[in-house]
Amino acid sequence: MTDPIPVDSWTLVTIQQVLVGYEYVHTIAINTVVVNEVVNEIPLTFDDVTIWGSDPYHTTSAANIRNFQFGSLSNTPVSSVQ
């Protein structure tokens, strides 16, 4: 368990999956501190992915997303939203 994310300040959330040796490691970090790391035993490749910042089924939070980036298997950013 981690501390709650602070209110009224920007938080850096990093979610990544990288090849380390012969294993794909999935990592979640908050403000550069790794809070979860597991080996993905069944890594998959997806095409034509849609990324959502919210959904129509839950009340939205009073939050903003900035500097959103996502990348390809080469770990280089493919697109960025400011």
N, C-alpha and C positions, 0 to 999 in steps of 0.2 A: 504494500500500500504506500502511496506517496502523499505528500502534503497537498492540500487543495491548490488549484491554480489561482494566483492572486487576482483580485478584482481591480479594474481601472489601471492595468498595466499590460504591456505587450508581453506575450509568452511565445518563445520559439519551440515549436513542436516538430520533431523530425521523425518520420517513419520511413524506414528503408529496408531493402532486402538486397544483400550483396553476396557474391560468391567469395567465400573464404576457404582457400584450399580446394577441397572437393565438396563442400557443404554450402548451401544457401542459408545465410543467417539473417533473420528478421529482427530488427531492432527498433524500439521506440525510445526516444530521448525527449526530455523536457528541459529547456534551457541548457542544452548540451550534456545533461546528466542522464545516463542510460537508466530507464526505469523498468525495461523489459527486454529480454533478448532470448530468442529460441532458434533452434535449427529447424528450418522448414523441410520436413521429410518428403513432402510432395510438392515441389515448386512447379508452378504452371505458367504458361505464357498466355496473355490475353491480347486480343486485337480490338480496335475501335472502342476503347473504354470511355465511359462518361463519368465525370467526377462531379459530385454534388456537394454543396456547402451546407445544405439542409434538406429536409424532406417535407412533404405536405401533411404528414401525420402527427407531427409534434409541434408544440409552441416554440417559436424561434427564440434564441437568447439575444440579449442586448450585447452583441459582440460583432467585431469586424475581422475580416481576413485581409491581410496585406502580404505582399511579396510571396504569394503562393507559387511554388515551383514543382514541377514533376519531371521525371526523366525516364530515359529508356534503359535497356539492359546495359548500355555502355556507361551508365551513371553520369551522363552529361545532360543538363537540362534541355528538354525538348521545347517547352513553352513556359512562359512566366506571366503572371497576372499581377499588376501593381495595384 
